[in-house]
């Protein structure tokens, strides 16, 4: 189970319900606390990584935005020197940078969302572990009371308890088997969908590439026209 699966399970867990069903609540709460403390360490590490990723994307975005003006100035200088070929090359680079900026802006949006969510999850996890620690003393008392009551049970009651536990174990095994089969079916369906998507992408790739080139060439010509007009005004 990876960190996010484990954290998701712990975040959704209702501690009181788990403890009510546990054979040994004291042992259970100690295990819950250990799991949460380990998850908090991992989650804090992932949160730091997410914030660092956000800052890294922000810096890249600033650098790329700063280069737009420089490229446009260079293209204008090339036109002043009557070198349209060079101007086109520079404007092509400018369009590439603008496309890259859009990608960075989308990445930054996702990075901010992830960092914010991880911060919230970390705060919730810390609240849960504090609640579990407060529950520990109560569970010790519950355990001692349960042990005292258990000593008063007769052999027949113990036999019925064992049969109930066995029945519950069988049901759990059956349920896990059904869950595994369902999970395998989902994996097969996902694999089939991925194969279908790859086939469609192969068919559409060439047409999409040609269309992107036509759109990009049109943008370059539009940029060149605008720059020519700007340079012409400047030379008057």
C-alpha positions, 0 to 999 in steps of 0.5 A: 500500500503506497503512502496516499492509499494508506493516508486515505484509509486512515483519513476515512477511518472512524476510530471509534468504530474500529475500536468497537470492533477490535478484539483488543482496543488498546492494541488497536489504538496503539497501532492506529497511532503508530500508523498515523505517526508514520503517515504524518512523516510521509505526508509532511515529506510529500507536502514539502515536495509539493510546495517545492514543485510549486515554487520551481514552476513559478520560477520557470514561468517568470523566466519564460515570460521574461524572454518574450520581450527579448525575442520580440526585440530580436525579431524586430532588430532582424527586420531592421537588418532586412533579414526576414528569415531570421525574424521568422525563426525568432518569432517561431521561438517566441510562439514556442515559448508562449506555448511553454508558458501555457503549460507551466501555468497549467502545471502551476495551477495543479501544483498549487491545488496539490500543495493546498490539499496536502496541507489540509490532509496533514492538518486533519491527520494531526488532529486524528492522531491527537484524538487517538492519543486522548482515547488511549487511557479510556481504552486501557480502562475498557480493556481491563473491564472487558478482561474482567467480564471475560473471566466470568463467561462460562465454557459454553459462551466461549464456544459460541464466541469461537464459532462466531469468530470463525464464521466472521473469518470465513465471511471476510475471506469470501469478501476479499476473494470477491473484491480481488476478482472485481479488481482484476476485472477493472484492471482488464477493462483499463488495459483494454481501454488503454489499447483502444486509446493507443490505436485512436491516437496513432490514427489521429497523430499525423492529422493533428501534427499537420494541423498544428503546423498549419496553425503555427505557420499562420501565427508566425506570419501574423506575428511577422506582419505585425512586426513589419508594421511596427518596424515600418512605423519605427523607420519612418 
